[in-house]
Amino acid sequence: MSLQLTTNDCQPTAALASGQIDLRERLREAVTRLVTQFHDWRRAVRDREALSRMDDHQLRDIGLERSDVEGLAPPLWTQPGPGR
């Protein structure tokens, strides 16, 4: 008995194709959220570094205190993610 495959045998079913598209879309969204969160965190780190270079008088001029600056960019892994 010989087994032959036709091109129709290799085509994904609609359900399988839909599942693959859904998985790719979910992965793309997860990567997008991760990259966005990383960029937001890096921006906060840069802001904190710039504000840390200011003296207390300069900080007061813009309505901040030294303690405000220290809490600007906690470590990335402590940042709440979407939906948390």
C-alpha positions in Angstrom: 0.0 0.0 0.0 1.5 3.4 -1.0 0.7 6.6 0.7 0.5 9.7 -1.4 -0.1 13.3 -0.1 -1.8 15.8 -2.2 -1.5 19.6 -1.8 -4.9 19.6 -0.1 -3.5 17.3 2.6 -0.8 20.0 3.5 -3.2 22.9 3.8 -4.0 24.0 7.3 -7.7 23.8 8.3 -9.5 27.0 9.1 -9.4 26.2 12.8 -5.7 25.5 12.9 -4.9 28.6 10.8 -7.1 30.7 13.1 -5.3 29.3 16.2 -1.9 30.1 14.7 -2.9 33.6 13.8 -4.4 34.1 17.3 -1.1 32.8 18.9 1.0 35.0 16.7 -1.2 38.0 17.5 -1.0 37.3 21.3 2.8 36.9 21.1 3.1 40.1 19.1 1.0 42.0 21.7 3.1 40.5 24.6 6.3 41.6 23.0 4.9 45.0 22.3 3.9 45.4 25.9 7.3 44.3 27.1 9.2 46.7 24.8 6.9 49.6 25.8 7.3 48.8 29.5 11.1 48.7 29.0 11.2 52.0 27.2 9.0 53.6 29.9 11.3 52.3 32.6 14.4 53.6 30.8 12.8 57.0 30.4 12.1 57.1 34.1 15.7 56.1 34.9 17.1 58.9 32.6 14.7 61.4 34.3 15.8 60.2 37.8 19.5 60.5 36.8 18.9 64.1 35.5 16.9 65.1 38.6 19.5 63.5 40.9 22.2 65.9 39.5 20.1 68.9 40.6 20.7 70.5 44.0 17.9 70.8 46.5 17.2 74.4 45.6 16.7 73.5 41.9 14.4 70.7 42.9 12.3 73.0 45.1 12.0 75.4 42.1 10.2 72.7 40.1 8.1 71.5 43.1 10.1 68.4 44.0 12.0 67.1 47.0 14.9 64.7 47.0 12.6 61.9 48.2 10.4 62.4 45.1 13.4 61.7 42.9 14.5 58.6 44.6 11.2 56.8 43.9 11.0 57.6 40.2 12.4 54.4 38.7 12.3 51.3 40.8 13.8 48.2 39.3 12.0 47.0 36.2 11.0 43.7 37.8 9.0 45.5 40.5 7.0 47.5 38.0 3.4 46.5 37.8 2.4 45.2 34.4 -0.8 45.7 32.5 -3.8 44.4 34.4 -1.9 43.9 37.7 
